[in-house]
């Protein structure tokens, strides 16, 4: 049961990321390319170039 619950959780998390779009380009995100906002929210991007553009515009790290 525990394994089934873990698999269901991972499937849901994958579906959530797959549905997210890059705030710069509108393309699907790469979960390895991310940035934190001032309020601690994680924002995901499709590529490092979009992350740099977003960070400059929003002065994030």
mmCIF file of the N, C-alpha and C atoms, coordinates in Angstrom:
data_MODEL
# 
_entry.id   MODEL 
# 
loop_
_atom_site.group_PDB 
_atom_site.id 
_atom_site.type_symbol 
_atom_site.label_atom_id 
_atom_site.label_alt_id 
_atom_site.label_comp_id 
_atom_site.label_asym_id 
_atom_site.label_entity_id 
_atom_site.label_seq_id 
_atom_site.pdbx_PDB_ins_code 
_atom_site.Cartn_x 
_atom_site.Cartn_y 
_atom_site.Cartn_z 
_atom_site.occupancy 
_atom_site.B_iso_or_equiv 
_atom_site.pdbx_formal_charge 
_atom_site.auth_seq_id 
_atom_site.auth_comp_id 
_atom_site.auth_asym_id 
_atom_site.auth_atom_id 
_atom_site.pdbx_PDB_model_num 
ATOM 1   N N  . UNK A 1 1  ? 0.831  -1.196 0.000   1.00 0.00 ? 1  UNK A N  1 
ATOM 2   C CA . UNK A 1 1  ? 0.000  0.000  0.000   1.00 0.00 ? 1  UNK A CA 1 
ATOM 3   C C  . UNK A 1 1  ? 0.871  1.254  0.000   1.00 0.00 ? 1  UNK A C  1 
ATOM 4   N N  . UNK A 1 2  ? 1.935  1.229  0.822   1.00 0.00 ? 2  UNK A N  1 
ATOM 5   C CA . UNK A 1 2  ? 2.821  2.386  0.907   1.00 0.00 ? 2  UNK A CA 1 
ATOM 6   C C  . UNK A 1 2  ? 3.477  2.663  -0.451  1.00 0.00 ? 2  UNK A C  1 
ATOM 7   N N  . UNK A 1 3  ? 3.900  1.608  -1.138  1.00 0.00 ? 3  UNK A N  1 
ATOM 8   C CA . UNK A 1 3  ? 4.509  1.764  -2.456  1.00 0.00 ? 3  UNK A CA 1 
ATOM 9   C C  . UNK A 1 3  ? 3.506  2.327  -3.455  1.00 0.00 ? 3  UNK A C  1 
ATOM 10  N N  . UNK A 1 4  ? 2.286  1.844  -3.401  1.00 0.00 ? 4  UNK A N  1 
ATOM 11  C CA . UNK A 1 4  ? 1.238  2.336  -4.298  1.00 0.00 ? 4  UNK A CA 1 
ATOM 12  C C  . UNK A 1 4  ? 0.976  3.822  -4.066  1.00 0.00 ? 4  UNK A C  1 
ATOM 13  N N  . UNK A 1 5  ? 0.954  4.224  -2.810  1.00 0.00 ? 5  UNK A N  1 
ATOM 14  C CA . UNK A 1 5  ? 0.737  5.635  -2.477  1.00 0.00 ? 5  UNK A CA 1 
ATOM 15  C C  . UNK A 1 5  ? 1.896  6.492  -2.979  1.00 0.00 ? 5  UNK A C  1 
ATOM 16  N N  . UNK A 1 6  ? 3.120  5.996  -2.832  1.00 0.00 ? 6  UNK A N  1 
ATOM 17  C CA . UNK A 1 6  ? 4.300  6.720  -3.312  1.00 0.00 ? 6  UNK A CA 1 
ATOM 18  C C  . UNK A 1 6  ? 4.235  6.886  -4.828  1.00 0.00 ? 6  UNK A C  1 
ATOM 19  N N  . UNK A 1 7  ? 3.875  5.821  -5.537  1.00 0.00 ? 7  UNK A N  1 
ATOM 20  C CA . UNK A 1 7  ? 3.771  5.899  -6.998  1.00 0.00 ? 7  UNK A CA 1 
ATOM 21  C C  . UNK A 1 7  ? 2.688  6.875  -7.429  1.00 0.00 ? 7  UNK A C  1 
ATOM 22  N N  . UNK A 1 8  ? 1.578  6.880  -6.724  1.00 0.00 ? 8  UNK A N  1 
ATOM 23  C CA . UNK A 1 8  ? 0.489  7.806  -7.049  1.00 0.00 ? 8  UNK A CA 1 
ATOM 24  C C  . UNK A 1 8  ? 0.931  9.244  -6.818  1.00 0.00 ? 8  UNK A C  1 
ATOM 25  N N  . UNK A 1 9  ? 1.661  9.474  -5.743  1.00 0.00 ? 9  UNK A N  1 
ATOM 26  C CA . UNK A 1 9  ? 2.167  10.820 -5.439  1.00 0.00 ? 9  UNK A CA 1 
ATOM 27  C C  . UNK A 1 9  ? 3.141  11.286 -6.510  1.00 0.00 ? 9  UNK A C  1 
ATOM 28  N N  . UNK A 1 10 ? 4.053  10.408 -6.921  1.00 0.00 ? 10 UNK A N  1 
ATOM 29  C CA . UNK A 1 10 ? 5.022  10.764 -7.960  1.00 0.00 ? 10 UNK A CA 1 
ATOM 30  C C  . UNK A 1 10 ? 4.330  11.027 -9.295  1.00 0.00 ? 10 UNK A C  1 
ATOM 31  N N  . UNK A 1 11 ? 3.333  10.246 -9.608  1.00 0.00 ? 11 UNK A N  1 
ATOM 32  C CA . UNK A 1 11 ? 2.590  10.451 -10.857 1.00 0.00 ? 11 UNK A CA 1 
ATOM 33  C C  . UNK A 1 11 ? 1.886  11.801 -10.837 1.00 0.00 ? 11 UNK A C  1 
ATOM 34  N N  . UNK A 1 12 ? 1.283  12.158 -9.699  1.00 0.00 ? 12 UNK A N  1 
ATOM 35  C CA . UNK A 1 12 ? 0.610  13.447 -9.580  1.00 0.00 ? 12 UNK A CA 1 
ATOM 36  C C  . UNK A 1 12 ? 1.612  14.591 -9.714  1.00 0.00 ? 12 UNK A C  1 
ATOM 37  N N  . UNK A 1 13 ? 2.769  14.472 -9.054  1.00 0.00 ? 13 UNK A N  1 
ATOM 38  C CA . UNK A 1 13 ? 3.792  15.517 -9.125  1.00 0.00 ? 13 UNK A CA 1 
ATOM 39  C C  . UNK A 1 13 ? 4.290  15.674 -10.553 1.00 0.00 ? 13 UNK A C  1 
ATOM 40  N N  . UNK A 1 14 ? 4.505  14.586 -11.256 1.00 0.00 ? 14 UNK A N  1 
ATOM 41  C CA . UNK A 1 14 ? 4.957  14.654 -12.643 1.00 0.00 ? 14 UNK A CA 1 
ATOM 42  C C  . UNK A 1 14 ? 3.913  15.318 -13.521 1.00 0.00 ? 14 UNK A C  1 
ATOM 43  N N  . UNK A 1 15 ? 2.658  15.000 -13.313 1.00 0.00 ? 15 UNK A N  1 
ATOM 44  C CA . UNK A 1 15 ? 1.589  15.603 -14.101 1.00 0.00 ? 15 UNK A CA 1 
ATOM 45  C C  . UNK A 1 15 ? 1.496  17.092 -13.834 1.00 0.00 ? 15 UNK A C  1 
ATOM 46  N N  . UNK A 1 16 ? 1.729  17.498 -12.582 1.00 0.00 ? 16 UNK A N  1 
ATOM 47  C CA . UNK A 1 16 ? 1.690  18.913 -12.229 1.00 0.00 ? 16 UNK A CA 1 
ATOM 48  C C  . UNK A 1 16 ? 2.776  19.669 -12.977 1.00 0.00 ? 16 UNK A C  1 
ATOM 49  N N  . UNK A 1 17 ? 4.008  19.133 -12.980 1.00 0.00 ? 17 UNK A N  1 
ATOM 50  C CA . UNK A 1 17 ? 5.100  19.803 -13.668 1.00 0.00 ? 17 UNK A CA 1 
ATOM 51  C C  . UNK A 1 17 ? 4.878  19.800 -15.176 1.00 0.00 ? 17 UNK A C  1 
ATOM 52  N N  . UNK A 1 18 ? 4.334  18.719 -15.695 1.00 0.00 ? 18 UNK A N  1 
ATOM 53  C CA . UNK A 1 18 ? 4.110  18.628 -17.136 1.00 0.00 ? 18 UNK A CA 1 
ATOM 54  C C  . UNK A 1 18 ? 3.096  19.669 -17.597 1.00 0.00 ? 18 UNK A C  1 
ATOM 55  N N  . UNK A 1 19 ? 2.178  20.035 -16.731 1.00 0.00 ? 19 UNK A N  1 
ATOM 56  C CA . UNK A 1 19 ? 1.139  20.988 -17.093 1.00 0.00 ? 19 UNK A CA 1 
ATOM 57  C C  . UNK A 1 19 ? 1.626  22.437 -16.985 1.00 0.00 ? 19 UNK A C  1 
ATOM 58  N N  . UNK A 1 20 ? 2.710  22.660 -16.241 1.00 0.00 ? 20 UNK A N  1 
ATOM 59  C CA . UNK A 1 20 ? 3.193  24.021 -16.055 1.00 0.00 ? 20 UNK A CA 1 
ATOM 60  C C  . UNK A 1 20 ? 3.887  24.524 -17.312 1.00 0.00 ? 20 UNK A C  1 
ATOM 61  N N  . UNK A 1 21 ? 3.753  25.818 -17.531 1.00 0.00 ? 21 UNK A N  1 
ATOM 62  C CA . UNK A 1 21 ? 4.374  26.463 -18.686 1.00 0.00 ? 21 UNK A CA 1 
ATOM 63  C C  . UNK A 1 21 ? 5.380  27.509 -18.206 1.00 0.00 ? 21 UNK A C  1 
ATOM 64  N N  . UNK A 1 22 ? 6.413  27.710 -18.985 1.00 0.00 ? 22 UNK A N  1 
ATOM 65  C CA . UNK A 1 22 ? 7.434  28.712 -18.702 1.00 0.00 ? 22 UNK A CA 1 
ATOM 66  C C  . UNK A 1 22 ? 6.776  30.094 -18.740 1.00 0.00 ? 22 UNK A C  1 
ATOM 67  N N  . UNK A 1 23 ? 7.004  30.932 -17.709 1.00 0.00 ? 23 UNK A N  1 
ATOM 68  C CA . UNK A 1 23 ? 6.374  32.255 -17.703 1.00 0.00 ? 23 UNK A CA 1 
ATOM 69  C C  . UNK A 1 23 ? 6.957  33.207 -18.755 1.00 0.00 ? 23 UNK A C  1 
ATOM 70  N N  . UNK A 1 24 ? 8.100  32.855 -19.335 1.00 0.00 ? 24 UNK A N  1 
ATOM 71  C CA . UNK A 1 24 ? 8.717  33.713 -20.341 1.00 0.00 ? 24 UNK A CA 1 
ATOM 72  C C  . UNK A 1 24 ? 8.303  33.296 -21.749 1.00 0.00 ? 24 UNK A C  1 
ATOM 73  N N  . UNK A 1 25 ? 8.440  31.999 -22.060 1.00 0.00 ? 25 UNK A N  1 
ATOM 74  C CA . UNK A 1 25 ? 8.188  31.533 -23.426 1.00 0.00 ? 25 UNK A CA 1 
ATOM 75  C C  . UNK A 1 25 ? 6.845  30.844 -23.620 1.00 0.00 ? 25 UNK A C  1 
ATOM 76  N N  . UNK A 1 26 ? 6.270  30.324 -22.541 1.00 0.00 ? 26 UNK A N  1 
ATOM 77  C CA . UNK A 1 26 ? 5.023  29.582 -22.641 1.00 0.00 ? 26 UNK A CA 1 
ATOM 78  C C  . UNK A 1 26 ? 5.216  28.115 -22.980 1.00 0.00 ? 26 UNK A C  1 
ATOM 79  N N  . UNK A 1 27 ? 6.468  27.667 -23.101 1.00 0.00 ? 27 UNK A N  1 
ATOM 80  C CA . UNK A 1 27 ? 6.763  26.263 -23.393 1.00 0.00 ? 27 UNK A CA 1 
ATOM 81  C C  . UNK A 1 27 ? 6.682  25.434 -22.116 1.00 0.00 ? 27 UNK A C  1 
ATOM 82  N N  . UNK A 1 28 ? 6.699  24.103 -22.260 1.00 0.00 ? 28 UNK A N  1 
ATOM 83  C CA . UNK A 1 28 ? 6.725  23.209 -21.103 1.00 0.00 ? 28 UNK A CA 1 
ATOM 84  C C  . UNK A 1 28 ? 8.001  23.444 -20.304 1.00 0.00 ? 28 UNK A C  1 
ATOM 85  N N  . UNK A 1 29 ? 7.903  23.297 -18.973 1.00 0.00 ? 29 UNK A N  1 
ATOM 86  C CA . UNK A 1 29 ? 9.044  23.575 -18.110 1.00 0.00 ? 29 UNK A CA 1 
ATOM 87  C C  . UNK A 1 29 ? 9.985  22.384 -17.977 1.00 0.00 ? 29 UNK A C  1 
ATOM 88  N N  . UNK A 1 30 ? 11.224 22.682 -17.619 1.00 0.00 ? 30 UNK A N  1 
ATOM 89  C CA . UNK A 1 30 ? 12.240 21.701 -17.239 1.00 0.00 ? 30 UNK A CA 1 
ATOM 90  C C  . UNK A 1 30 ? 12.378 21.856 -15.734 1.00 0.00 ? 30 UNK A C  1 
ATOM 91  N N  . UNK A 1 31 ? 12.057 20.822 -14.960 1.00 0.00 ? 31 UNK A N  1 
ATOM 92  C CA . UNK A 1 31 ? 12.058 20.957 -13.498 1.00 0.00 ? 31 UNK A CA 1 
ATOM 93  C C  . UNK A 1 31 ? 13.445 21.226 -12.931 1.00 0.00 ? 31 UNK A C  1 
ATOM 94  N N  . UNK A 1 32 ? 14.483 21.098 -13.738 1.00 0.00 ? 32 UNK A N  1 
ATOM 95  C CA . UNK A 1 32 ? 15.840 21.379 -13.276 1.00 0.00 ? 32 UNK A CA 1 
ATOM 96  C C  . UNK A 1 32 ? 16.221 22.841 -13.419 1.00 0.00 ? 32 UNK A C  1 
ATOM 97  N N  . UNK A 1 33 ? 15.402 23.625 -14.130 1.00 0.00 ? 33 UNK A N  1 
ATOM 98  C CA . UNK A 1 33 ? 15.668 25.052 -14.334 1.00 0.00 ? 33 UNK A CA 1 
ATOM 99  C C  . UNK A 1 33 ? 14.627 25.825 -13.541 1.00 0.00 ? 33 UNK A C  1 
ATOM 100 N N  . UNK A 1 34 ? 15.062 26.374 -12.399 1.00 0.00 ? 34 UNK A N  1 
ATOM 101 C CA . UNK A 1 34 ? 14.108 27.029 -11.502 1.00 0.00 ? 34 UNK A CA 1 
ATOM 102 C C  . UNK A 1 34 ? 14.729 28.224 -10.809 1.00 0.00 ? 34 UNK A C  1 
ATOM 103 N N  . UNK A 1 35 ? 13.863 29.032 -10.223 1.00 0.00 ? 35 UNK A N  1 
ATOM 104 C CA . UNK A 1 35 ? 14.275 30.221 -9.501  1.00 0.00 ? 35 UNK A CA 1 
ATOM 105 C C  . UNK A 1 35 ? 13.306 30.429 -8.346  1.00 0.00 ? 35 UNK A C  1 
ATOM 106 N N  . UNK A 1 36 ? 13.766 31.093 -7.304  1.00 0.00 ? 36 UNK A N  1 
ATOM 107 C CA . UNK A 1 36 ? 12.902 31.411 -6.155  1.00 0.00 ? 36 UNK A CA 1 
ATOM 108 C C  . UNK A 1 36 ? 12.518 32.883 -6.231  1.00 0.00 ? 36 UNK A C  1 
ATOM 109 N N  . UNK A 1 37 ? 11.260 33.170 -5.947  1.00 0.00 ? 37 UNK A N  1 
ATOM 110 C CA . UNK A 1 37 ? 10.798 34.555 -5.894  1.00 0.00 ? 37 UNK A CA 1 
ATOM 111 C C  . UNK A 1 37 ? 11.080 35.116 -4.505  1.00 0.00 ? 37 UNK A C  1 
ATOM 112 N N  . UNK A 1 38 ? 10.866 36.406 -4.323  1.00 0.00 ? 38 UNK A N  1 
ATOM 113 C CA . UNK A 1 38 ? 11.103 37.052 -3.029  1.00 0.00 ? 38 UNK A CA 1 
ATOM 114 C C  . UNK A 1 38 ? 10.243 36.456 -1.924  1.00 0.00 ? 38 UNK A C  1 
ATOM 115 N N  . UNK A 1 39 ? 9.050  35.972 -2.276  1.00 0.00 ? 39 UNK A N  1 
ATOM 116 C CA . UNK A 1 39 ? 8.166  35.381 -1.269  1.00 0.00 ? 39 UNK A CA 1 
ATOM 117 C C  . UNK A 1 39 ? 8.386  33.877 -1.086  1.00 0.00 ? 39 UNK A C  1 
ATOM 118 N N  . UNK A 1 40 ? 9.428  33.333 -1.724  1.00 0.00 ? 40 UNK A N  1 
ATOM 119 C CA . UNK A 1 40 ? 9.793  31.935 -1.536  1.00 0.00 ? 40 UNK A CA 1 
ATOM 120 C C  . UNK A 1 40 ? 9.157  30.957 -2.506  1.00 0.00 ? 40 UNK A C  1 
ATOM 121 N N  . UNK A 1 41 ? 8.353  31.451 -3.446  1.00 0.00 ? 41 UNK A N  1 
ATOM 122 C CA . UNK A 1 41 ? 7.715  30.573 -4.428  1.00 0.00 ? 41 UNK A CA 1 
ATOM 123 C C  . UNK A 1 41 ? 8.752  30.122 -5.460  1.00 0.00 ? 41 UNK A C  1 
ATOM 124 N N  . UNK A 1 42 ? 8.682  28.865 -5.876  1.00 0.00 ? 42 UNK A N  1 
ATOM 125 C CA . UNK A 1 42 ? 9.571  28.351 -6.904  1.00 0.00 ? 42 UNK A CA 1 
ATOM 126 C C  . UNK A 1 42 ? 8.911  28.516 -8.263  1.00 0.00 ? 42 UNK A C  1 
ATOM 127 N N  . UNK A 1 43 ? 9.662  29.084 -9.206  1.00 0.00 ? 43 UNK A N  1 
ATOM 128 C CA . UNK A 1 43 ? 9.184  29.288 -10.566 1.00 0.00 ? 43 UNK A CA 1 
ATOM 129 C C  . UNK A 1 43 ? 10.063 28.439 -11.482 1.00 0.00 ? 43 UNK A C  1 
ATOM 130 N N  . UNK A 1 44 ? 9.441  27.679 -12.380 1.00 0.00 ? 44 UNK A N  1 
ATOM 131 C CA . UNK A 1 44 ? 10.166 26.798 -13.291 1.00 0.00 ? 44 UNK A CA 1 
ATOM 132 C C  . UNK A 1 44 ? 10.163 27.371 -14.700 1.00 0.00 ? 44 UNK A C  1 
ATOM 133 N N  . UNK A 1 45 ? 11.233 27.050 -15.464 1.00 0.00 ? 45 UNK A N  1 
ATOM 134 C CA . UNK A 1 45 ? 11.429 27.581 -16.808 1.00 0.00 ? 45 UNK A CA 1 
ATOM 135 C C  . UNK A 1 45 ? 11.747 26.474 -17.792 1.00 0.00 ? 45 UNK A C  1 
ATOM 136 N N  . UNK A 1 46 ? 11.625 26.781 -19.071 1.00 0.00 ? 46 UNK A N  1 
ATOM 137 C CA . UNK A 1 46 ? 11.919 25.792 -20.105 1.00 0.00 ? 46 UNK A CA 1 
ATOM 138 C C  . UNK A 1 46 ? 13.416 25.679 -20.379 1.00 0.00 ? 46 UNK A C  1 
ATOM 139 N N  . UNK A 1 47 ? 14.166 26.756 -20.133 1.00 0.00 ? 47 UNK A N  1 
ATOM 140 C CA . UNK A 1 47 ? 15.599 26.749 -20.426 1.00 0.00 ? 47 UNK A CA 1 
ATOM 141 C C  . UNK A 1 47 ? 16.312 27.807 -19.573 1.00 0.00 ? 47 UNK A C  1 
ATOM 142 N N  . UNK A 1 48 ? 17.632 27.701 -19.464 1.00 0.00 ? 48 UNK A N  1 
ATOM 143 C CA . UNK A 1 48 ? 18.391 28.687 -18.671 1.00 0.00 ? 48 UNK A CA 1 
ATOM 144 C C  . UNK A 1 48 ? 18.261 30.126 -19.186 1.00 0.00 ? 48 UNK A C  1 
ATOM 145 N N  . UNK A 1 49 ? 18.109 30.319 -20.490 1.00 0.00 ? 49 UNK A N  1 
ATOM 146 C CA . UNK A 1 49 ? 17.973 31.674 -21.034 1.00 0.00 ? 49 UNK A CA 1 
ATOM 147 C C  . UNK A 1 49 ? 16.727 32.371 -20.484 1.00 0.00 ? 49 UNK A C  1 
ATOM 148 N N  . UNK A 1 50 ? 15.624 31.624 -20.409 1.00 0.00 ? 50 UNK A N  1 
ATOM 149 C CA . UNK A 1 50 ? 14.387 32.203 -19.868 1.00 0.00 ? 50 UNK A CA 1 
ATOM 150 C C  . UNK A 1 50 ? 14.544 32.518 -18.385 1.00 0.00 ? 50 UNK A C  1 
ATOM 151 N N  . UNK A 1 51 ? 15.262 31.667 -17.653 1.00 0.00 ? 51 UNK A N  1 
ATOM 152 C CA . UNK A 1 51 ? 15.500 31.913 -16.229 1.00 0.00 ? 51 UNK A CA 1 
ATOM 153 C C  . UNK A 1 51 ? 16.259 33.222 -16.040 1.00 0.00 ? 51 UNK A C  1 
ATOM 154 N N  . UNK A 1 52 ? 17.291 33.448 -16.841 1.00 0.00 ? 52 UNK A N  1 
ATOM 155 C CA . UNK A 1 52 ? 18.083 34.674 -16.747 1.00 0.00 ? 52 UNK A CA 1 
ATOM 156 C C  . UNK A 1 52 ? 17.214 35.896 -17.051 1.00 0.00 ? 52 UNK A C  1 
ATOM 157 N N  . UNK A 1 53 ? 16.398 35.816 -18.094 1.00 0.00 ? 53 UNK A N  1 
ATOM 158 C CA . UNK A 1 53 ? 15.502 36.931 -18.437 1.00 0.00 ? 53 UNK A CA 1 
ATOM 159 C C  . UNK A 1 53 ? 14.548 37.239 -17.286 1.00 0.00 ? 53 UNK A C  1 
ATOM 160 N N  . UNK A 1 54 ? 13.955 36.191 -16.715 1.00 0.00 ? 54 UNK A N  1 
ATOM 161 C CA . UNK A 1 54 ? 13.008 36.352 -15.616 1.00 0.00 ? 54 UNK A CA 1 
ATOM 162 C C  . UNK A 1 54 ? 13.708 36.937 -14.393 1.00 0.00 ? 54 UNK A C  1 
ATOM 163 N N  . UNK A 1 55 ? 14.869 36.394 -14.051 1.00 0.00 ? 55 UNK A N  1 
ATOM 164 C CA . UNK A 1 55 ? 15.613 36.869 -12.883 1.00 0.00 ? 55 UNK A CA 1 
ATOM 165 C C  . UNK A 1 55 ? 15.990 38.340 -13.012 1.00 0.00 ? 55 UNK A C  1 
ATOM 166 N N  . UNK A 1 56 ? 16.410 38.749 -14.194 1.00 0.00 ? 56 UNK A N  1 
ATOM 167 C CA . UNK A 1 56 ? 16.767 40.166 -14.409 1.00 0.00 ? 56 UNK A CA 1 
ATOM 168 C C  . UNK A 1 56 ? 15.543 41.061 -14.265 1.00 0.00 ? 56 UNK A C  1 
ATOM 169 N N  . UNK A 1 57 ? 14.436 40.635 -14.829 1.00 0.00 ? 57 UNK A N  1 
ATOM 170 C CA . UNK A 1 57 ? 13.215 41.441 -14.787 1.00 0.00 ? 57 UNK A CA 1 
ATOM 171 C C  . UNK A 1 57 ? 12.621 41.500 -13.381 1.00 0.00 ? 57 UNK A C  1 
ATOM 172 N N  . UNK A 1 58 ? 12.822 40.446 -12.591 1.00 0.00 ? 58 UNK A N  1 
ATOM 173 C CA . UNK A 1 58 ? 12.216 40.368 -11.267 1.00 0.00 ? 58 UNK A CA 1 
ATOM 174 C C  . UNK A 1 58 ? 13.231 40.449 -10.131 1.00 0.00 ? 58 UNK A C  1 
ATOM 175 N N  . UNK A 1 59 ? 14.494 40.651 -10.478 1.00 0.00 ? 59 UNK A N  1 
ATOM 176 C CA . UNK A 1 59 ? 15.582 40.762 -9.501  1.00 0.00 ? 59 UNK A CA 1 
ATOM 177 C C  . UNK A 1 59 ? 15.556 39.626 -8.475  1.00 0.00 ? 59 UNK A C  1 
ATOM 178 N N  . UNK A 1 60 ? 15.477 38.386 -8.990  1.00 0.00 ? 60 UNK A N  1 
ATOM 179 C CA . UNK A 1 60 ? 15.524 37.200 -8.140  1.00 0.00 ? 60 UNK A CA 1 
ATOM 180 C C  . UNK A 1 60 ? 16.868 36.508 -8.311  1.00 0.00 ? 60 UNK A C  1 
ATOM 181 N N  . UNK A 1 61 ? 17.047 35.424 -7.565  1.00 0.00 ? 61 UNK A N  1 
ATOM 182 C CA . UNK A 1 61 ? 18.317 34.694 -7.645  1.00 0.00 ? 61 UNK A CA 1 
ATOM 183 C C  . UNK A 1 61 ? 18.126 33.387 -8.359  1.00 0.00 ? 61 UNK A C  1 
# 
